[in-house]
């Protein structure tokens, strides 16, 4: 005797070896012996070969007219044996019954399972709805395949042209369009961006890089929301005249400097910071808009301001007008470097001029700054600033325990043309990090950030501080030493138009100036305010991403520089292991065939290929030099 039974959703046949009240011992066609429950038994038979029954029944089931079967099916629950007699007649045997059983199982739209081997014909209205859904699904599958086939041929289906760009950042993975696209991704092994480039959804790699960043961080566009700007409170006018020092591309001017001589050795140095926090209250529309962005985004030829243009114009330290500032005055002896007094004020300062480093760097050298008789622009400002800056640097180096290394060349990126045009021409302007003008500005900014961090901490006011200990840089609410910079306290405070942390700290500093030791009772942020930690986390995430995009775009334009100038052979310097830095270009890459060489070894390389999407450049070593590298060929 043989049995037909169901196991793990499949029909199987076997020979009965033994029986018990609730189970059977059977041997399947493969020779495997199994114990099956009687509940899984469909029926027993002895008129068919169990080894061939299911195959023969499957062939017979394929010829059954499912619509006719549904029409003659009983209206109440039934089993396959009963329906087989209706369909085949009373002579239906195991083969026909099994064929009917398979047919019923394979057409769940027509027949609903109600138990082991028991079925119920679907009501007509439910059947029609299910058939329509099935047909719709078939048409969708056909449409999906047609779209996928077109994309595999490198064609963009007309119906997909509007939606394809969204796949770069925010695809709706439940749509038929995405499923077709995903099918092509799986078959080709391409990334989303690579396939979009291949289909010319984006015209070039630059468009992909920009769309990817903007879509993720500025999905509603890069325009700032516009809100009314309150009129700042009246402030006393300072008697000093201040000068800002920035490169030509700077439009958000945050800081300026003034000087008041006491005698030939003692001076009052003024550091004046733009003060938008005067009109940006906590959780106001202006505050929330700035907090949403967290920072100005910079990349070659373009930027996305943190603040709206009207607010920048109102508070930027533009020349020829009085501007509200938060000012730090430092009285110091430039011969000894001793700081005798410091004071922080809220005031209006007249900005005498916006000086540009591009015009001054070649004139303000170490020699001219230290020569008492040299005639340099604004010498009465820069010569004492330089003398004092050297003392500030020395004090930081003593705190660090080692000198600061700053002999690397940095580059300013300028584009002649639109930043979204890959054919725009890149102009690279090299600048030495240790140029005296840079050193002066850097030292005074560090001094300001350090002193104001200490000021907040002494008053017990919450601030957002930066520290470094044991090599780890942290942003936190704790005022701790910054070992790399070489100061006991440090906080970003000098760029409130461009960075939200600075704006946050400025609101607290304003409270400190106005209320002194009682400031912690009235400041916008009180001690242990949980919102501060939320701001820190959001800032770190976005600021890191913004910097990553800036570096990515700088790398893109360096590679375009090589292409546009048809540079096929050039020189480079070994940094470490297989990493090299191009000479006269801020670009690094890995050179796999590089032998073990000392850091700083000059080499010559051939450029073999550039990938503007992956942002890679493949090179080959040509020669190892022992003399200084030469200009780009």
Secondary structure, DSSP 8 states (H G I E B T S, - for coil): -EEEEEETTEEEEEEEEEE-SSEEEEEETTS-EEEEEGGGEEEEESSS-TTTHHHHHHHHHTTS-HHHHHHHS-SS-EEHHHHHHHHH-TT--HHHHHHHHHHHHH-TTTEEEEETTEEEE--HHHHHHHHHHHHHHHHHHHHHHHHHHHHHTT---GGGHHHHGGGGT---TTSHHHHHHHHHHHHH---HHHHHHHTTSSSSHHHHHHHHHHHHH-TT-S--------------EEEEEEEEEE-TT--S--EEEEEEESSSSEEEEEEEEE-GGGT--TTSHHHHHHHHH-B-EEETTEEE-SS-HHHHHHHS--TTSEEEEEEEEEEEETTT--EEEEEEEEEEEEEEEEEEHHHHTTT--HHHHH-TT---TTHHHHHHHHHHHHHHHHHHHHHHTS------EEEEEEEES-TT-TTSEEEEEEEETT-HHHHHHHHHHHHHHHHHHHHHHHTT----EEEEETTEEEEESS---BTTTTBS-----S-TTTBHHHHHHHHHHHHHHHHGGGHHHHSSS-TT-HHHHHHHHHHHHHHHHHHHHHHHHHHHHHHHHHHHTT--EEEEEEEETTEEEETTSS-EEE-TT-----TT-EEEEEEEEEETTTTEEEEEEEEE-SS------
